[in-house]
């Protein structure tokens, strides 16, 4: 039988019987917000600096230089720090509740699983 998600990526906060988001991992929604919070001020500051330093550069060249700086800074420094901060502030409460109940932690009838043919 083919697995319903075979060949497809699961969202970080999607849960099924074979894929679980481990405790302490931010949801895809949290990561999206954190990434935006990290990128926006870096892009805004970079646009101001490049506008003053290289006002005659064509927009594609400015975008190339800006993203070459912003993406690594965001991925390797800013986002990890913001995710640690988010975990410190909200992780113990919000994420602990969200990951406490999984299909495997519920009785079969509560998880929407059939108990027909189950050996007792």
URZI-V609750 format. One record per residue. PSI is psi as a letter, one per 40 degrees, with the letter a starting at -180 (999 if undefined). Layout:
# URZI-V609750
<<PSI> <PSI>>
This chain:
# URZI-V609750
<<h> <h> <h> <d> <e> <h> <e> <i> <i> <i> <i> <d> <e> <h> <h> <a> <d> <e> <h> <i> <h> <i> <i> <e> <h> <i> <i> <d> <d> <d> <d> <d> <d> <d> <d> <d> <d> <d> <d> <d> <d> <d> <d> <d> <d> <d> <d> <d> <d> <d> <d> <d> <d> <g> <d> <e> <i> <i> <d> <d> <d> <d> <d> <d> <d> <d> <d> <d> <d> <d> <d> <d> <d> <d> <d> <e> <d> <d> <d> <d> <d> <d> <d> <d> <d> <d> <d> <d> <d> <e> <d> <d> <c> <d> <d> <d> <d> <d> <e> <d> <h> <i> <d> <e> <e> <i> <i> <d> <d> <d> <e> <f> <i> <i> <e> <h> <e> <i> <h> <999>>
